[in-house]
Amino acid sequence: MRFRRSGPDNGFTEFVAHRSGALFRTAYALTGDVHVAEDLVQEALERACRQWRKVAVADSPEAYVRKVLVNLANDRWRRLSRRGERPGLSGVPEMADPRDRFGQVDLRAELIEALLGLPMGMRSVVVLYYLHDLDARQVADVLDISSSAVRSQLARGLAKLRDSVSGAQAPHTPSAAFGGTK
């Protein structure tokens, strides 16, 4: 999607309006905490805003901001790991909302909890591949790793997720719980 490059903000406001929801879902899947996810999205958008002239002319401004977001989440995870803290699931309802006719709130919460059990690099690969429908090469570009490392991390991550997500109604792929297509 191309964003308008004229006017005082050169399309930044339009970009935020169109893509902040997707960026929030990524941040939430990486952190499992609504408030931390909001902070990460805000910081990533702030960094993008400071460099928007360069970002706007890139092939994909969203890819740039998504990379910043993933790097911020990785930095946060490293910082917490050094302090011996283990970030947990927060801001997720305990019970499914009765108005949710698809009844997937519990499954989503369980999937986010399972994602939080993965190492951060593996979690990043799974989230980018399934939530954003990126192929292995694109994930490798975002994370600065090889395509074979992406495939390896993805296979191992999916095996761990399958082991940790209980119930017969668990989806075959994590994206089904997020509404993705893979």
N, CA, C and O of each residue as an XYZ file, in Angstrom:
728
protein
N       0.838     -1.171      0.000
C       0.000      0.000      0.000
C       0.885      1.237      0.000
O       1.797      1.352      0.819
N       0.625      2.135     -0.891
C       1.373      3.389     -0.971
C       0.626      4.449     -0.184
O      -0.604      4.505     -0.196
N       1.388      5.288      0.498
C       0.793      6.343      1.292
C       1.120      7.688      0.678
O       2.197      7.893      0.117
N       0.180      8.585      0.794
C       0.320      9.937      0.266
C       1.602     10.564      0.808
O       1.889     10.475      2.002
N       2.366     11.196     -0.077
C       3.643     11.769      0.340
C       3.639     13.299      0.270
O       4.695     13.929      0.336
N       2.472     13.881      0.139
C       2.402     15.343      0.132
C       1.710     15.805      1.397
O       1.054     15.015      2.075
N       1.848     17.043      1.709
C       1.222     17.570      2.911
C       2.219     17.642      4.047
O       3.369     17.225      3.909
N       1.763     18.183      5.187
C       2.682     18.435      6.295
C       3.282     17.172      6.907
O       4.417     17.211      7.383
N       2.560     16.058      6.909
C       3.112     14.857      7.543
C       3.565     13.811      6.528
O       4.016     12.732      6.913
N       3.450     14.115      5.249
C       3.918     13.222      4.183
C       3.337     11.823      4.282
O       4.022     10.853      3.959
N       2.092     11.693      4.722
C       1.433     10.394      4.758
C       1.605      9.621      6.047
O       1.088      8.510      6.164
N       2.316     10.173      7.019
C       2.545      9.440      8.263
C       1.241      9.189      9.016
O       1.025      8.087      9.522
N       0.379     10.185      9.098
C      -0.903     10.024      9.799
C      -1.736      8.948      9.135
O      -2.369      8.144      9.818
N      -1.743      8.923      7.827
C      -2.478      7.912      7.076
C      -1.885      6.516      7.342
O      -2.620      5.546      7.521
N      -0.574      6.435      7.364
C       0.093      5.167      7.656
C      -0.311      4.653      9.038
O      -0.649      3.480      9.198
N      -0.272      5.533     10.025
C      -0.632      5.146     11.392
C      -2.080      4.676     11.434
O      -2.380      3.661     12.064
N      -2.976      5.392     10.777
C      -4.389      5.025     10.782
C      -4.620      3.646     10.159
O      -5.462      2.884     10.634
N      -3.882      3.328      9.106
C      -4.095      2.074      8.396
C      -3.343      0.888      9.008
O      -3.843     -0.235      8.954
N      -2.174      1.100      9.581
C      -1.317     -0.029      9.951
C      -1.093     -0.214     11.446
O      -0.495     -1.215     11.841
N      -1.543      0.699     12.290
C      -1.252      0.564     13.721
C      -1.927     -0.653     14.336
O      -1.387     -1.235     15.277
N      -3.086     -1.053     13.839
C      -3.759     -2.249     14.353
C      -2.937     -3.511     14.121
O      -2.787     -4.339     15.020
N      -2.413     -3.648     12.922
C      -1.583     -4.814     12.601
C      -0.293     -4.797     13.420
O       0.173     -5.838     13.883
N       0.271     -3.615     13.592
C       1.493     -3.512     14.394
C       1.211     -3.866     15.852
O       2.036     -4.499     16.512
N       0.045     -3.456     16.353
C      -0.314     -3.798     17.723
C      -0.457     -5.313     17.880
O       0.023     -5.875     18.864
N      -1.106     -5.976     16.932
C      -1.264     -7.437     17.017
C       0.100     -8.123     17.049
O       0.297     -9.092     17.783
N       1.030     -7.622     16.258
C       2.381     -8.184     16.280
C       3.021     -7.987     17.644
O       3.568     -8.926     18.223
N       2.950     -6.775     18.150
C       3.562     -6.471     19.455
C       2.921     -7.305     20.558
O       3.617     -7.790     21.450
N       1.616     -7.475     20.506
C       0.939     -8.267     21.530
C       1.339     -9.741     21.440
O       1.552    -10.398     22.459
N       1.436    -10.243     20.228
C       1.847    -11.641     20.057
C       3.275    -11.858     20.540
O       3.609    -12.943     21.015
N       4.113    -10.843     20.424
C       5.503    -10.967     20.873
C       5.654    -10.797     22.380
O       6.547    -11.393     22.984
N       4.786     -9.986     22.996
C       4.963     -9.673     24.418
C       3.927    -10.309     25.327
O       4.229    -10.616     26.480
N       2.714    -10.512     24.833
C       1.654    -11.070     25.665
C       1.088    -10.073     26.658
O       0.330    -10.458     27.549
N       1.432     -8.821     26.528
C       0.982     -7.799     27.466
C       0.436     -6.620     26.667
O       1.147     -6.019     25.862
N      -0.837     -6.297     26.901
C      -1.497     -5.233     26.155
C      -0.776     -3.905     26.321
O      -0.550     -3.190     25.345
N      -0.415     -3.574     27.552
C       0.199     -2.276     27.818
C       1.602     -2.178     27.225
O       1.970     -1.143     26.671
N       2.368     -3.229     27.336
C       3.706     -3.236     26.748
C       3.601     -3.175     25.223
O       4.387     -2.488     24.570
N       2.629     -3.894     24.659
C       2.435     -3.864     23.211
C       2.115     -2.452     22.743
O       2.650     -1.999     21.731
N       1.247     -1.754     23.468
C       0.919     -0.374     23.113
C       2.166      0.508     23.173
O       2.387      1.342     22.295
N       2.977      0.318     24.213
C       4.208      1.108     24.346
C       5.177      0.827     23.202
O       5.792      1.748     22.663
N       5.313     -0.453     22.830
C       6.225     -0.804     21.740
C       5.766     -0.197     20.416
O       6.577      0.324     19.650
N       4.467     -0.265     20.154
C       3.941      0.318     18.916
C       4.176      1.826     18.911
O       4.586      2.399     17.902
N       3.912      2.456     20.049
C       4.119      3.902     20.133
C       5.584      4.264     19.888
O       5.877      5.211     19.158
N       6.501      3.514     20.497
C       7.924      3.810     20.313
C       8.367      3.545     18.878
O       9.143      4.319     18.318
N       7.882      2.455     18.276
C       8.238      2.149     16.888
C       7.715      3.235     15.947
O       8.415      3.657     15.027
N       6.486      3.683     16.182
C       5.927      4.742     15.341
C       6.646      6.070     15.565
O       6.816      6.855     14.632
N       7.061      6.315     16.789
C       7.822      7.537     17.067
C       9.144      7.523     16.304
O       9.533      8.529     15.709
N       9.827      6.393     16.321
C      11.093      6.292     15.590
C      10.871      6.440     14.089
O      11.664      7.075     13.393
N       9.781      5.846     13.597
C       9.475      5.963     12.174
C       9.143      7.409     11.809
O       9.529      7.891     10.745
N       8.436      8.086     12.687
C       8.060      9.478     12.431
C       9.302     10.363     12.309
O       9.363     11.251     11.458
N      10.281     10.110     13.165
C      11.510     10.907     13.119
C      12.251     10.730     11.797
O      12.931     11.646     11.336
N      12.119      9.560     11.193
C      12.821      9.253      9.943
C      11.849      9.104      8.768
O      12.190      8.482      7.762
N      10.646      9.668      8.887
C       9.586      9.374      7.923
C       9.955      9.700      6.483
O       9.519      8.989      5.577
N      10.729     10.731      6.236
C      11.093     11.048      4.843
C      11.838      9.880      4.206
O      11.609      9.554      3.041
N      12.729      9.253      4.967
C      13.465      8.090      4.451
C      12.554      6.855      4.406
O      12.593      6.082      3.449
N      11.748      6.683      5.436
C      10.873      5.503      5.538
C       9.818      5.533      4.438
O       9.538      4.500      3.829
N       9.234      6.684      4.177
C       8.138      6.799      3.215
C       8.561      6.440      1.798
O       7.737      5.966      1.016
N       9.817      6.654      1.450
C      10.261      6.348      0.092
C      10.756      4.901     -0.033
O      11.093      4.453     -1.129
N      10.798      4.184      1.068
C      11.217      2.778      1.035
C      10.157      1.952      0.315
O       9.018      2.388      0.149
N      10.549      0.757     -0.107
C       9.599     -0.129     -0.785
C       8.396     -0.427      0.089
O       7.267     -0.467     -0.399
N       8.627     -0.637      1.381
C       7.538     -0.967      2.291
C       7.763     -0.288      3.646
O       8.517     -0.787      4.481
N       7.109      0.837      3.849
C       7.251      1.497      5.153
C       6.833      0.585      6.308
O       7.420      0.637      7.389
N       5.819     -0.250      6.075
C       5.377     -1.154      7.138
C       6.471     -2.148      7.513
O       6.635     -2.467      8.691
N       7.210     -2.635      6.542
C       8.284     -3.582      6.837
C       9.342     -2.927      7.719
O       9.872     -3.557      8.634
N       9.646     -1.664      7.440
C      10.615     -0.937      8.266
C      10.114     -0.816      9.703
O      10.845     -1.114     10.647
N       8.868     -0.378      9.863
C       8.321     -0.183     11.205
C       8.185     -1.524     11.922
O       8.423     -1.609     13.126
N       7.805     -2.568     11.192
C       7.692     -3.898     11.798
C       9.049     -4.377     12.295
O       9.143     -4.982     13.363
N      10.103     -4.110     11.524
C      11.456     -4.500     11.948
C      11.855     -3.749     13.211
O      12.424     -4.337     14.131
N      11.560     -2.453     13.262
C      11.832     -1.666     14.471
C      11.076     -2.253     15.651
O      11.629     -2.384     16.743
N       9.813     -2.609     15.437
C       8.971     -3.169     16.492
C       9.540     -4.486     17.017
O       9.621     -4.688     18.229
N       9.928     -5.367     16.126
C      10.507     -6.657     16.538
C      11.811     -6.441     17.289
O      12.061     -7.100     18.298
N      12.638     -5.532     16.811
C      13.899     -5.236     17.509
C      13.648     -4.666     18.901
O      14.355     -5.011     19.847
N      12.645     -3.793     19.035
C      12.304     -3.245     20.353
C      11.816     -4.353     21.292
O      12.174     -4.375     22.469
N      11.001     -5.268     20.768
C      10.515     -6.385     21.585
C      11.677     -7.287     22.008
O      11.727     -7.744     23.150
N      12.602     -7.539     21.092
C      13.779     -8.351     21.430
C      14.638     -7.668     22.492
O      15.117     -8.315     23.424
N      14.828     -6.360     22.345
C      15.605     -5.607     23.338
C      14.948     -5.676     24.710
O      15.627     -5.857     25.721
N      13.626     -5.532     24.743
C      12.891     -5.611     26.008
C      13.062     -6.994     26.636
O      13.301     -7.115     27.838
N      12.937     -8.024     25.818
C      13.072     -9.395     26.312
C      14.478     -9.628     26.886
O      14.626    -10.230     27.950
N      15.498     -9.153     26.183
C      16.872     -9.295     26.678
C      17.068     -8.565     28.003
O      17.689     -9.084     28.930
N      16.525     -7.351     28.072
C      16.643     -6.554     29.296
C      15.979     -7.267     30.479
O      16.549     -7.319     31.569
N      14.788     -7.812     30.271
C      14.085     -8.521     31.334
C      14.804     -9.820     31.697
O      14.855    -10.197     32.867
N      15.354    -10.497     30.701
C      16.079    -11.751     30.964
C      17.316    -11.506     31.811
O      17.636    -12.298     32.698
N      18.013    -10.408     31.538
C      19.199    -10.082     32.333
C      18.849     -9.823     33.790
O      19.631    -10.133     34.689
N      17.677     -9.258     34.019
C      17.231     -8.989     35.392
C      16.607    -10.211     36.050
O      16.291    -10.183     37.239
N      16.430    -11.270     35.292
C      15.840    -12.489     35.833
C      14.322    -12.482     35.863
O      13.709    -13.338     36.501
N      13.710    -11.524     35.179
C      12.252    -11.455     35.131
C      11.742    -12.289     33.968
O      12.412    -12.438     32.946
N      10.554    -12.825     34.144
C       9.907    -13.573     33.068
C       8.596    -12.880     32.753
O       7.652    -12.947     33.540
N       8.527    -12.204     31.592
C       7.285    -11.519     31.251
C       6.150    -12.520     31.081
O       6.351    -13.618     30.562
N       4.971    -12.138     31.517
C       3.830    -13.042     31.444
C       2.659    -12.447     30.690
O       2.733    -11.347     30.143
N       1.595    -13.195     30.678
C       0.379    -12.814     29.983
C      -0.402    -11.852     30.856
O      -0.675    -12.145     32.020
N      -0.758    -10.715     30.305
C      -1.500     -9.723     31.070
C      -2.492     -9.028     30.168
O      -2.246     -8.861     28.973
N      -3.597     -8.629     30.729
C      -4.587     -7.892     29.968
C      -5.449     -8.762     29.086
O      -6.108     -8.256     28.178
N      -5.462    -10.071     29.331
C      -6.276    -10.985     28.541
C      -7.394    -11.503     29.430
O      -7.134    -11.904     30.565
N      -8.637    -11.505     28.945
C      -9.728    -11.993     29.774
C      -9.534    -13.456     30.150
O      -9.058    -14.257     29.345
N      -9.907    -13.793     31.372
C      -9.786    -15.181     31.843
C     -10.792    -16.089     31.144
O     -10.454    -17.208     30.757
N     -12.017    -15.617     30.979
C     -13.073    -16.417     30.362
C     -13.439    -15.808     29.009
O     -13.233    -14.618     28.773
N     -13.982    -16.642     28.131
C     -14.406    -16.159     26.822
C     -15.587    -15.213     26.976
O     -16.464    -15.431     27.813
N     -15.604    -14.174     26.173
C     -16.721    -13.246     26.153
C     -17.912    -13.961     25.530
O     -17.786    -14.505     24.433
N     -19.073    -13.977     26.201
C     -20.226    -14.683     25.631
C     -20.683    -14.093     24.303
O     -21.355    -14.782     23.535
N     -20.342    -12.843     24.008
C     -20.723    -12.236     22.733
C     -19.805    -12.674     21.604
O     -20.102    -12.412     20.439
N     -18.702    -13.333     21.917
C     -17.769    -13.808     20.889
C     -18.341    -15.092     20.306
O     -18.124    -16.177     20.844
N     -19.067    -14.964     19.214
C     -19.777    -16.119     18.676
C     -18.848    -17.202     18.156
O     -19.284    -18.337     17.966
N     -17.611    -16.892     17.926
C     -16.667    -17.897     17.459
C     -15.963    -18.588     18.614
O     -15.319    -19.619     18.421
N     -16.079    -18.033     19.810
C     -15.522    -18.676     20.998
C     -14.028    -18.914     20.948
O     -13.549    -19.920     21.472
N     -13.279    -18.011     20.330
C     -11.845    -18.241     20.210
C     -11.012    -17.396     21.158
O      -9.784    -17.383     21.066
N     -11.667    -16.697     22.059
C     -10.913    -15.863     22.989
C      -9.990    -16.722     23.847
O      -8.817    -16.394     24.021
N     -10.518    -17.822     24.382
C      -9.685    -18.702     25.208
C      -8.548    -19.306     24.401
O      -7.423    -19.421     24.886
N      -8.849    -19.691     23.166
C      -7.815    -20.271     22.315
C      -6.720    -19.243     22.024
O      -5.536    -19.581     22.031
N      -7.110    -17.992     21.768
C      -6.120    -16.953     21.524
C      -5.258    -16.723     22.754
O      -4.038    -16.594     22.651
N      -5.896    -16.673     23.921
C      -5.136    -16.468     25.156
C      -4.176    -17.633     25.374
O      -3.033    -17.433     25.787
N      -4.643    -18.849     25.097
C      -3.792    -20.024     25.255
C      -2.635    -20.001     24.255
O      -1.512    -20.382     24.587
N      -2.912    -19.555     23.038
C      -1.866    -19.477     22.022
C      -0.833    -18.414     22.382
O       0.367    -18.640     22.227
N      -1.286    -17.261     22.860
C      -0.343    -16.208     23.274
C       0.516    -16.724     24.422
O       1.726    -16.498     24.448
N      -0.108    -17.415     25.370
C       0.652    -17.974     26.485
C       1.688    -18.982     25.988
O       2.818    -19.003     26.476
N       1.308    -19.813     25.022
C       2.251    -20.777     24.446
C       3.365    -20.054     23.698
O       4.525    -20.460     23.774
N       3.026    -18.986     22.977
C       4.051    -18.202     22.280
C       5.058    -17.616     23.260
O       6.253    -17.557     22.973
N       4.567    -17.182     24.416
C       5.465    -16.608     25.417
C       6.436    -17.639     25.968
O       7.478    -17.278     26.516
N       6.107    -18.918     25.830
C       7.001    -19.981     26.270
C       8.141    -20.244     25.301
O       9.103    -20.933     25.639
N       8.034    -19.696     24.093
C       9.095    -19.883     23.103
C      10.207    -18.866     23.340
O       9.948    -17.771     23.838
N      11.442    -19.218     22.987
C      12.516    -18.211     23.017
C      12.157    -17.061     22.076
O      11.444    -17.263     21.092
N      12.640    -15.878     22.369
C      12.231    -14.679     21.630
C      12.498    -14.780     20.132
O      11.655    -14.366     19.337
N      13.634    -15.314     19.730
C      13.929    -15.429     18.305
C      12.956    -16.346     17.600
O      12.485    -16.037     16.505
N      12.653    -17.466     18.217
C      11.715    -18.426     17.650
C      10.309    -17.810     17.600
O       9.582    -17.978     16.621
N       9.945    -17.104     18.657
C       8.643    -16.433     18.721
C       8.533    -15.407     17.598
O       7.490    -15.309     16.951
N       9.589    -14.648     17.363
C       9.578    -13.639     16.302
C       9.364    -14.288     14.942
O       8.599    -13.778     14.123
N      10.034    -15.409     14.697
C       9.881    -16.118     13.420
C       8.441    -16.584     13.240
O       7.852    -16.374     12.180
N       7.870    -17.211     14.258
C       6.508    -17.733     14.169
C       5.508    -16.595     13.951
O       4.617    -16.708     13.108
N       5.646    -15.515     14.692
C       4.722    -14.385     14.577
C       4.822    -13.741     13.197
O       3.798    -13.478     12.565
N       6.026    -13.488     12.726
C       6.167    -12.851     11.419
C       5.675    -13.757     10.292
O       5.050    -13.287      9.341
N       5.955    -15.040     10.397
C       5.564    -15.972      9.342
C       4.049    -16.162      9.294
O       3.450    -16.093      8.221
N       3.433    -16.399     10.438
C       2.003    -16.703     10.447
C       1.110    -15.484     10.600
O       0.089    -15.390      9.919
N       1.455    -14.562     11.456
C       0.577    -13.414     11.668
C       0.655    -12.432     10.510
O      -0.351    -11.833     10.132
N       1.848    -12.266      9.946
C       2.010    -11.315      8.844
C       2.081    -11.990      7.483
O       2.236    -11.313      6.466
N       1.971    -13.298      7.449
C       2.002    -14.048      6.190
C       3.238    -13.730      5.354
O       3.162    -13.648      4.128
N       4.376    -13.553      6.023
C       5.630    -13.344      5.304
C       6.210    -14.703      4.936
O       6.011    -15.677      5.661
N       6.923    -14.776      3.822
C       7.588    -16.034      3.495
C       8.930    -16.093      4.229
O       9.349    -15.120      4.857
N       9.591    -17.239      4.142
C      10.829    -17.458      4.900
C      11.906    -16.428      4.543
O      12.644    -15.974      5.418
N      11.995    -16.064      3.276
C      12.999    -15.087      2.860
C      12.716    -13.720      3.478
O      13.635    -13.044      3.939
N      11.450    -13.314      3.487
C      11.088    -12.018      4.061
C      11.343    -11.983      5.568
O      11.825    -10.981      6.096
N      11.017    -13.084      6.261
C      11.281    -13.163      7.702
C      12.782    -13.083      7.942
O      13.234    -12.405      8.865
N      13.548    -13.771      7.116
C      15.004    -13.739      7.238
C      15.533    -12.316      7.064
O      16.443    -11.900      7.782
N      14.973    -11.573      6.121
C      15.392    -10.184      5.905
C      15.074     -9.311      7.114
O      15.894     -8.488      7.521
N      13.888     -9.488      7.686
C      13.492     -8.678      8.842
C      14.389     -8.965     10.044
O      14.791     -8.046     10.758
N      14.698    -10.235     10.265
C      15.453    -10.626     11.455
C      16.960    -10.726     11.224
O      17.713    -11.011     12.155
N      17.397    -10.495     10.001
C      18.820    -10.595      9.648
C      19.402    -11.966      9.969
O      20.471    -12.078     10.571
N      18.679    -13.007      9.557
C      19.157    -14.386      9.700
C      18.965    -15.083      8.360
O      18.352    -14.524      7.452
N      19.482    -16.295      8.233
C      19.348    -17.015      6.965
C      17.960    -17.643      6.833
O      17.268    -17.863      7.826
N      17.568    -17.926      5.592
C      16.276    -18.573      5.337
C      16.218    -19.961      5.958
O      15.164    -20.393      6.424
N      17.352    -20.659      5.964
C      17.361    -21.991      6.583
C      17.176    -21.892      8.090
O      16.553    -22.767      8.693
N      17.707    -20.842      8.706
C      17.493    -20.629     10.143
C      16.018    -20.340     10.409
O      15.473    -20.788     11.418
N      15.373    -19.601      9.520
C      13.930    -19.328      9.669
C      13.156    -20.630      9.614
O      12.304    -20.885     10.466
N      13.444    -21.461      8.615
C      12.721    -22.725      8.487
C      12.948    -23.629      9.696
O      12.019    -24.283     10.169
N      14.167    -23.665     10.187
C      14.486    -24.475     11.358
C      13.749    -23.956     12.602
O      13.127    -24.727     13.333
N      13.828    -22.650     12.827
C      13.153    -22.049     13.979
C      11.641    -22.235     13.878
O      10.972    -22.476     14.883
N      11.114    -22.125     12.686
C       9.686    -22.288     12.471
C       9.241    -23.719     12.782
O       8.238    -23.924     13.465
N       9.979    -24.695     12.288
C       9.622    -26.095     12.544
C       9.703    -26.417     14.031
O       8.808    -27.058     14.582
N      10.768    -25.976     14.675
C      10.915    -26.241     16.108
C       9.876    -25.479     16.925
O       9.353    -25.998     17.911
N       9.580    -24.249     16.512
C       8.578    -23.453     17.216
C       7.195    -24.057     17.109
O       6.462    -24.113     18.096
N       6.829    -24.513     15.912
C       5.524    -25.144     15.736
C       5.404    -26.428     16.549
O       4.348    -26.715     17.113
N       6.489    -27.202     16.607
C       6.465    -28.433     17.406
C       6.238    -28.103     18.878
O       5.466    -28.781     19.556
N       6.909    -27.064     19.372
C       6.720    -26.663     20.772
C       5.313    -26.142     21.009
O       4.710    -26.423     22.045
N       4.786    -25.384     20.052
C       3.420    -24.870     20.200
C       2.400    -26.002     20.216
O       1.467    -25.993     21.019
N       2.581    -26.973     19.328
C       1.658    -28.115     19.306
C       1.689    -28.874     20.632
O       0.654    -29.330     21.119
N       2.874    -29.003     21.204
C       2.994    -29.689     22.483
C       2.333    -28.916     23.615
O       1.776    -29.514     24.536
N       2.391    -27.594     23.549
C       1.901    -26.797     24.673
C       0.425    -26.407     24.569
O      -0.224    -26.176     25.590
N      -0.112    -26.330     23.349
C      -1.523    -25.977     23.189
C      -2.347    -27.240     23.350
O      -2.195    -28.197     22.591
N      -3.215    -27.232     24.340
C      -4.001    -28.429     24.619
C      -5.351    -28.366     23.931
O      -5.775    -27.311     23.461
N      -6.018    -29.507     23.878
C      -7.378    -29.569     23.352
C      -7.419    -30.057     21.926
O      -6.505    -29.813     21.139
N      -8.483    -30.743     21.608
C      -8.658    -31.306     20.272
C      -9.020    -30.242     19.252
O      -8.854    -30.456     18.051
N      -9.520    -29.077     19.717
C      -9.928    -28.062     18.760
C      -8.812    -27.090     18.416
O      -9.061    -26.081     17.757
N      -7.579    -27.372     18.849
C      -6.459    -26.490     18.533
C      -6.250    -26.470     17.029
O      -6.328    -27.517     16.387
N      -5.987    -25.313     16.456
C      -5.790    -25.223     15.005
C      -4.502    -25.914     14.579
O      -3.577    -26.091     15.372
N      -4.465    -26.296     13.322
C      -3.254    -26.927     12.786
C      -2.120    -25.933     12.658
O      -0.951    -26.309     12.743
N      -2.454    -24.664     12.454
C      -1.439    -23.628     12.377
C      -1.837    -22.490     13.290
O      -3.025    -22.220     13.465
N      -0.865    -21.822     13.872
C      -1.171    -20.738     14.804
C      -1.983    -19.615     14.170
O      -2.735    -18.948     14.882
N      -1.869    -19.378     12.883
C      -2.548    -18.243     12.271
C      -4.062    -18.390     12.329
O      -4.774    -17.387     12.277
N      -4.571    -19.616     12.437
C      -6.022    -19.802     12.490
C      -6.616    -19.099     13.701
O      -7.725    -18.571     13.619
N      -5.916    -19.081     14.805
C      -6.415    -18.402     15.998
C      -6.358    -16.893     15.850
O      -7.109    -16.181     16.518
N      -5.473    -16.383     14.978
C      -5.365    -14.951     14.749
C      -6.195    -14.509     13.553
O      -6.283    -13.314     13.271
N      -6.806    -15.457     12.845
C      -7.560    -15.097     11.668
C      -6.702    -14.999     10.429
O      -7.135    -14.429      9.429
N      -5.477    -15.547     10.466
C      -4.575    -15.504      9.325
C      -4.931    -16.537      8.280
O      -5.917    -17.261      8.425
N      -4.131    -16.611      7.224
C      -4.449    -17.490      6.111
C      -3.538    -18.689      5.976
O      -3.862    -19.615      5.234
N      -2.427    -18.707      6.656
C      -1.483    -19.823      6.481
C      -1.904    -21.008      7.284
O      -1.231    -22.039      7.261
